[in-house]
Amino acid sequence: MSKPLLTTLAAACALALPMAAHSKTVTLSTTLKNYGGDGAYLAVYLTDAKGAYAGTLWVAGGKAKYYKHLADWNRLSAADGKRLQGVTGASVGQGRTLKVTVDLADALIDAGYEIRIDAAVEDMRDSPSEVRVPLAAANAGKPQAGKQYIQSASFQLQ
């Protein structure tokens, strides 16, 4: 290997390894109400301090044709071609709990980011930004009530 290539490789590793070491495991629990309808589609995503889309954490519901009903997430994430890579699963039945675990950079905690959850149920009203929880250490473990379909949503930091 050439010396410039080795130097570049060493520098890249030096930057990447500390970044990997500085993350928190975040477990989000969302419990649905008994609302009397089909399974809910949920989009769990992050927005920055200005309300701009920062990334998708999870989408519950397998038929892409219904994602338009997750209105805020769909609108904010439309330019993200990778928004669904590895972050989709089945819809969530009424009275059930969805648990999502992700690794997030420490820099996102207490930096104005917000966890948002959009909800939609077939033949019922859509509920954009049903839950909005600031991604702050002080909010960890504190349940947040939803507006329509979500009984509570909370997150844990580990």
C-alpha positions in Angstrom: 0.0 0.0 0.0 1.2 3.5 -0.7 1.9 5.8 2.2 -0.9 8.4 1.3 -3.4 5.5 1.2 -2.3 4.2 4.6 -2.5 7.7 6.0 -6.0 8.2 4.7 -7.1 4.7 5.9 -5.6 5.4 9.4 -7.3 8.8 9.6 -10.7 7.3 8.5 -10.4 4.7 11.2 -9.5 7.2 13.8 -12.6 9.2 13.0 -15.0 6.3 12.6 -14.1 4.4 15.8 -14.8 7.2 18.3 -18.1 7.9 16.5 -19.1 4.3 16.9 -18.2 4.4 20.6 -20.3 7.5 21.2 -23.9 6.3 20.6 -26.8 5.3 22.8 -29.2 2.5 22.4 -32.7 3.9 22.4 -35.7 1.7 22.9 -39.0 3.2 22.0 -42.3 1.6 23.2 -45.6 2.6 21.6 -48.8 1.1 23.0 -52.0 1.5 21.0 -55.5 2.1 22.3 -58.4 -0.2 21.7 -59.8 2.0 19.0 -62.0 -0.5 17.3 -60.4 -0.8 13.9 -57.8 -2.6 11.8 -54.1 -2.7 12.5 -52.4 0.7 12.5 -49.6 1.9 10.3 -47.0 3.9 12.2 -44.0 5.9 11.1 -41.4 6.6 13.8 -38.9 9.2 12.7 -36.6 12.0 13.9 -36.8 15.7 13.2 -34.1 18.3 14.0 -34.5 21.5 16.1 -36.0 23.3 13.1 -38.6 20.5 12.4 -36.7 19.2 9.3 -36.7 15.4 8.7 -33.5 13.8 10.1 -34.3 10.1 9.5 -36.7 7.2 9.7 -36.4 4.9 12.7 -39.2 2.4 11.9 -42.3 2.1 9.7 -45.0 -0.4 10.8 -47.2 -1.6 8.0 -46.1 -3.5 4.8 -48.1 -1.9 2.0 -46.4 1.1 0.6 -49.6 2.4 -1.1 -50.8 3.3 2.4 -47.7 5.3 3.4 -49.3 8.5 2.0 -51.6 8.4 5.0 -48.6 8.8 7.3 -48.8 12.4 6.1 -46.2 14.3 8.0 -43.6 11.6 7.7 -44.4 11.0 4.0 -44.1 14.7 3.2 -40.9 15.3 5.3 -39.1 12.2 4.2 -40.1 12.2 0.5 -36.6 13.1 -0.7 -34.9 10.3 1.3 -34.5 7.5 -1.1 -33.3 5.2 1.7 -36.0 6.0 4.2 -37.3 2.4 4.2 -34.1 0.4 4.1 -34.3 -2.1 6.9 -36.8 -0.2 8.9 -40.2 -1.8 8.1 -42.4 -4.4 9.7 -46.0 -5.5 10.2 -48.8 -3.1 11.2 -49.7 -2.9 14.9 -53.0 -4.2 16.2 -55.1 -2.3 18.6 -54.1 -2.7 22.2 -50.7 -4.0 21.2 -47.2 -2.6 21.8 -44.5 -1.9 19.2 -41.0 -1.8 20.5 -38.2 -0.4 18.4 -34.5 -0.4 19.3 -32.0 1.8 17.5 -28.6 3.2 18.1 -28.4 7.0 17.9 -25.4 9.2 18.1 -24.9 10.9 21.5 -24.8 14.2 19.7 -28.6 13.9 18.9 -29.6 13.6 22.6 -30.5 17.0 24.2 -29.7 18.8 20.9 -33.3 19.8 19.9 -34.2 16.6 18.0 -37.7 15.2 18.4 -39.1 11.7 18.0 -42.4 11.8 16.0 -44.9 9.1 15.3 -47.5 9.4 12.6 -50.5 6.9 12.7 -53.1 5.8 10.2 -55.8 3.1 10.4 -57.8 1.9 7.4 -61.3 3.5 7.1 -60.5 5.8 10.0 -58.9 9.3 10.3 -55.2 9.7 9.8 -53.2 11.2 12.7 -50.1 13.0 11.6 -47.6 13.8 14.3 -49.8 11.8 16.8 -46.9 11.9 19.2 -44.0 14.3 19.5 -41.4 13.8 22.1 -38.2 15.8 22.5 -35.2 13.5 22.4 -33.9 14.7 25.7 -32.4 12.7 28.6 -35.0 14.3 30.9 -37.8 12.7 28.8 -36.5 9.2 29.0 -38.9 6.8 30.6 -41.8 9.4 30.7 -44.9 8.2 28.8 -46.4 10.6 26.3 -50.1 10.3 25.4 -51.1 10.2 21.8 -53.9 12.2 20.2 -56.0 9.5 18.7 -54.7 5.9 18.3 -51.7 5.8 20.7 -52.3 5.2 24.4 -48.7 6.1 25.2 -45.2 6.3 23.8 -42.0 6.4 25.7 -38.3 5.8 25.1 -35.4 4.5 27.2 -31.7 5.4 26.8 -29.1 2.8 27.5 
